[in-house]
Amino acid sequence: MASIREDVALERSFQCLRLIQRKGDISSRELADRLKISNGTAYYILNALINKGYVKAEKFKNTPHKSGYLYLLTSAGLREKSKLTAKFIRRKKAEFDALKAEIETLEHEELR
């Protein structure tokens, strides 16, 4: 079983890959805002995904912004996103089942 820290890291990577796939011209600041993490953490995640070959960063030509990058998922990134999607769904279903069981237990306790 994965640790909470590993679960959080996987979920952040997964959410980052999802956002990049939906909106490639996203900045690290916008990623941070959408994921509710610090800009440094978003930058770290992006660099890790780039180093793993899941994301490719291309600088915009003729951009007035210094940080004008287009982030694209590579074919390896698409495969990784698919794997993470399956893990995410399994984990959320397990959390749902556990929560449902806990609610049922609490409801039965209340009736006594």
N, C-alpha and C positions, 0 to 999 in steps of 0.2 A: 504494500500500500504506500502511495506517495505521501510525502509530508505536506503540510499546509503550505509551506514556502514553495515547494515544487508545483503544487496545484495553482497557486497564485501566478507563478512565473509562466506556466503553460497557458493559463487563461489570458494573461496579458499578451503573450505572443499570438495566441489565437485571435483575440480581439484586434490586435494590430494588423495581422494578415487580412482579416475581414475588412477593416477600414481601408487598407491600401487597395484591396481588390475593388471595392466600391468607388473609391475616390483617390486616384493615384496622385493627384497634385496636392496632397495633404502635407502640411509641415509638421515637424516634431512638436511644435507648440500646440497645434490643433489636435494632434494625437494625444498629447498630454491632457488637454482640456476635455476631450471626449472620453478618455479612459480614467479621468480623475486621478492622475498621477503627476508627479513633478516633471518639468521639462527635461531635467537631467536623466530621469528614469526612462522617459520616452526615447531620448537620444540613445541611451544604452541599449534598449530593446531593439531599436532600428539598426544600430551597428551590429548587434549580435545576429540579427536576421540577415543582414547584408553579408557578414563574414561566413555564415553557414550556407550562403548561396541561395537563400529563399527570396531575397529582395534585391532588386537592382536599382541603383540611384543614378539618375541622369540629370545633369545641370541644364536648366533652360537656357537657351541662347537668347541674347538681347533682353534679359529680364532686368527690371529696375531693382529687384530685390537681390540681396546678397545670397539669401538662402532659398533661391528658386530651384527646388529639386522636384523631379517627377519620380515617384517610387512605383516600381512595377514588380509584380510577382513573377518569379521565374517559374519554369515548369516544375522544378524541385519545390518551390514555394507553394505551388498549387497542390502538389501531392501532400506536402506537410500540412497544409490547411485542411485537406480532406481527412487526414489522420487525426488531427486535433479536433475537427468537428465531430468525428465518431467518438473520441474520448470524452469530449465535452457533453455530448448527448447522453452517453452511458452514465457519466458522473451525475448529471442533473436528474436523470431518471432514478438513480439510486438515492439521491438526496430527497427526491419527491416521495419515493416509497417509504423511506425512513421517517419523514415528516408525517406522512399519512398514518403510519403505524403509531407514532407518538400521539397524534391527535385522537385516534381511536382509543388508545389506552387512557388518555386523559378524560375523554368523554365517558368511558366506562367507570372510571374512578368517581366522577362527579355524580353518577346515577346511584352510587352506593350510599 
